[in-house]
């Protein structure tokens, strides 16, 4: 049967209800990976809230826990998404999310400071400084994660390009070098008709402006 993770010791004080589930590394005797780990930790009252009557942790606490506990790529993807949700980021009006974003980052940093000495906190602080609510998909976040891991300069996100009365937002890239990195999800290759023509026209006009496009697919991210 599968290897059962050892139960964690209960600590004094109030604990968040229910188990926490994060990817683990246990292997069953048949070689199947067991992706369940149970933990209990004390969660201060100001880091707890409710949603539709269900007790949950705040976004800042959830973000801190994910950055500490999840593997690097997963933590990065979830972190971007939580920032985006927490500050209601809009690429057309990024200034509106400035103060909510700063508050969320500071609240998360404070929680991580209180976790000092816990395994994974140092990495979590570094990841927090690299997250961005401007990432619009898990694929974009994962692409940026591996670019940074492989030593590329930190890219800009949602680069605005105006041409002939039209506006485009590039996933990520470097404006000074006029290089964009485009994550192509599977849906893009299913385009047809007008949608396909508009995508081709966009690509041609970006090239005419001097932009060089590097495309990344799901397959690329499986073997970066």
C-alpha positions as CSV (number, residue, x, y, z in Angstrom):
1,X,0.0,0.0,0.0
2,X,1.1,3.7,-0.2
3,X,3.5,5.1,2.3
4,X,1.5,7.1,4.9
5,X,3.1,10.4,6.0
6,X,3.8,10.6,9.7
7,X,1.3,12.9,11.5
8,X,2.7,16.2,12.7
9,X,2.7,16.9,16.4
10,X,-0.1,19.3,17.5
11,X,1.1,22.6,18.9
12,X,-0.7,24.6,21.6
13,X,-3.0,27.3,20.4
14,X,-5.6,27.6,17.7
15,X,-5.0,25.8,14.4
16,X,-6.5,26.4,11.0
17,X,-9.2,23.7,10.4
18,X,-8.5,20.9,7.9
19,X,-5.3,19.5,6.5
20,X,-2.9,21.5,4.3
21,X,-2.1,19.8,1.0
22,X,1.1,20.6,-0.9
23,X,3.2,18.5,-3.3
24,X,5.3,15.9,-1.4
25,X,8.0,13.6,-2.4
26,X,6.9,10.3,-0.9
27,X,6.9,7.2,-3.1
28,X,4.7,4.2,-2.8
29,X,6.1,0.7,-3.0
30,X,4.8,0.5,-6.6
31,X,6.7,3.7,-7.5
32,X,3.6,5.9,-7.7
33,X,4.2,9.4,-6.3
34,X,2.1,10.3,-3.2
35,X,1.3,14.0,-3.5
36,X,-0.2,14.5,-0.1
37,X,1.3,16.0,3.1
38,X,-0.6,16.9,6.2
39,X,0.4,19.7,8.5
40,X,-1.1,21.6,11.4
41,X,0.2,25.0,12.3
42,X,-1.1,27.8,14.5
43,X,-2.6,30.6,12.4
44,X,-3.1,34.0,14.1
45,X,-6.6,35.4,14.1
46,X,-5.6,38.3,11.9
47,X,-4.4,35.9,9.2
48,X,-7.8,34.1,9.0
49,X,-11.0,35.0,7.3
50,X,-14.1,33.4,5.9
51,X,-15.4,33.0,2.3
52,X,-19.0,31.9,1.8
53,X,-19.0,30.8,5.4
54,X,-15.9,28.7,5.0
55,X,-12.9,29.5,7.2
56,X,-9.7,30.2,5.2
57,X,-6.4,32.0,5.5
58,X,-6.0,35.5,4.2
59,X,-4.4,36.1,0.8
60,X,-1.2,37.2,2.4
61,X,-1.0,34.2,4.7
62,X,-1.9,31.8,1.8
63,X,0.8,33.5,-0.3
64,X,3.4,33.1,2.4
65,X,2.6,29.5,3.0
66,X,2.7,28.7,-0.7
67,X,6.0,30.4,-1.2
68,X,7.5,28.4,1.7
69,X,6.0,25.0,1.0
70,X,5.5,24.5,-2.7
71,X,8.3,23.6,-5.2
72,X,9.8,26.7,-6.8
73,X,7.9,26.6,-10.2
74,X,4.6,26.0,-8.5
75,X,5.2,28.6,-5.9
76,X,6.0,31.2,-8.6
77,X,2.9,30.4,-10.6
78,X,0.6,30.5,-7.6
79,X,2.3,33.6,-6.2
80,X,1.7,35.6,-9.4
81,X,-1.9,34.5,-9.4
82,X,-2.5,35.5,-5.8
83,X,-1.0,38.9,-6.3
84,X,-3.2,39.4,-9.3
85,X,-6.3,38.4,-7.4
86,X,-5.3,40.4,-4.3
87,X,-4.7,43.7,-6.0
88,X,-7.2,43.3,-8.9
89,X,-4.6,44.2,-11.5
90,X,-5.6,45.7,-14.8
91,X,-2.9,46.1,-17.4
92,X,-4.8,49.1,-18.9
93,X,-4.8,50.9,-15.5
94,X,-1.8,49.5,-13.6
95,X,-1.6,52.6,-11.3
96,X,-4.9,51.6,-9.7
97,X,-3.4,48.5,-8.2
98,X,-0.3,50.2,-6.9
99,X,-1.4,50.7,-3.2
100,X,-3.2,47.4,-2.8
101,X,-0.2,45.6,-4.3
102,X,2.2,47.4,-1.9
103,X,0.0,46.5,1.1
104,X,-0.2,42.9,0.1
105,X,3.5,42.6,-0.4
106,X,4.2,44.2,2.9
107,X,1.7,42.0,4.8
108,X,3.2,38.9,3.2
109,X,6.8,40.0,4.0
110,X,5.8,40.6,7.6
111,X,4.3,37.1,7.9
112,X,7.6,35.7,6.4
113,X,9.6,37.6,8.9
114,X,7.6,36.0,11.7
115,X,8.4,32.6,10.2
116,X,12.2,33.3,10.5
117,X,14.1,30.0,11.0
118,X,11.6,27.9,9.3
119,X,12.8,25.9,6.3
120,X,12.1,27.5,3.0
121,X,11.6,31.1,4.3
122,X,14.8,32.5,2.8
123,X,13.8,31.1,-0.7
124,X,10.3,32.5,-0.2
125,X,11.6,36.0,0.5
126,X,13.5,35.9,-2.8
127,X,10.6,34.6,-4.7
128,X,8.3,37.3,-3.3
129,X,10.6,40.0,-4.6
130,X,10.3,38.5,-8.2
131,X,6.5,38.0,-8.4
132,X,4.2,40.2,-10.5
133,X,0.5,40.6,-10.8
134,X,0.9,41.4,-14.5
135,X,1.4,37.8,-15.5
136,X,-1.9,36.7,-17.1
137,X,-1.5,32.9,-17.2
138,X,0.4,30.1,-15.5
139,X,2.3,29.6,-18.8
140,X,3.6,33.2,-18.7
141,X,4.6,32.9,-15.0
142,X,6.4,29.6,-15.7
143,X,8.2,31.1,-18.7
144,X,9.4,34.0,-16.6
145,X,10.5,31.6,-13.7
146,X,12.7,29.6,-16.0
147,X,14.1,32.7,-17.8
148,X,15.2,34.0,-14.4
149,X,16.5,30.6,-13.2
150,X,18.6,30.4,-16.4
151,X,20.2,33.8,-15.8
152,X,18.2,36.1,-18.1
153,X,17.7,39.7,-17.0
154,X,14.4,40.4,-15.3
155,X,11.8,41.0,-18.1
156,X,9.1,43.6,-18.3
157,X,5.5,42.3,-18.4
158,X,2.6,43.5,-20.5
159,X,4.7,45.8,-22.6
160,X,2.4,48.2,-24.4
161,X,2.9,48.7,-28.2
162,X,0.9,51.2,-30.1
163,X,0.8,51.2,-33.9
164,X,-1.6,52.7,-36.4
165,X,-4.3,53.3,-33.8
166,X,-4.1,49.8,-32.4
167,X,-2.7,48.7,-29.0
168,X,-1.1,45.4,-28.2
169,X,0.3,44.1,-24.9
170,X,3.3,41.8,-25.2
171,X,3.5,38.9,-22.6
172,X,7.0,39.7,-21.5
173,X,10.3,40.9,-22.9
174,X,12.9,43.6,-22.9
175,X,12.0,46.9,-24.4
176,X,15.5,48.2,-24.7
177,X,16.4,45.2,-26.8
178,X,13.0,45.0,-28.6
179,X,12.8,41.3,-27.8
180,X,9.5,39.8,-26.7
181,X,8.8,36.3,-25.3
182,X,5.4,35.0,-26.2
183,X,3.9,32.0,-24.4
184,X,1.8,30.1,-26.9
185,X,-0.9,28.1,-25.2
186,X,-2.5,25.2,-27.0
187,X,-5.5,27.4,-27.8
188,X,-3.5,29.7,-30.0
189,X,-2.7,26.9,-32.4
190,X,-6.5,26.2,-32.8
191,X,-7.1,29.7,-34.3
192,X,-8.8,29.9,-37.6
193,X,-10.4,32.4,-39.9
194,X,-10.3,36.1,-38.8
195,X,-8.6,35.3,-35.5
196,X,-5.7,33.6,-37.3
197,X,-5.4,36.5,-39.7
198,X,-5.4,39.0,-36.9
199,X,-2.6,37.1,-35.1
200,X,-0.5,36.9,-38.3
201,X,-1.1,40.6,-39.0
202,X,0.0,41.5,-35.4
203,X,3.1,39.4,-35.8
204,X,4.0,41.1,-39.1
205,X,3.5,44.6,-37.8
206,X,5.6,43.9,-34.7
207,X,8.4,42.6,-36.9
208,X,8.1,45.8,-39.0
209,X,8.5,47.9,-35.9
210,X,11.8,46.0,-35.1
211,X,10.5,43.5,-32.5
212,X,12.0,40.0,-32.4
213,X,9.7,37.4,-31.1
214,X,10.8,34.2,-29.2
215,X,8.0,31.7,-28.8
216,X,7.6,29.3,-25.8
217,X,5.3,26.3,-25.7
218,X,4.2,23.9,-23.0
219,X,6.6,21.4,-24.4
220,X,9.5,23.8,-24.0
221,X,8.6,24.3,-20.3
222,X,8.7,20.6,-19.6
223,X,12.4,20.5,-20.5
224,X,13.8,24.1,-19.9
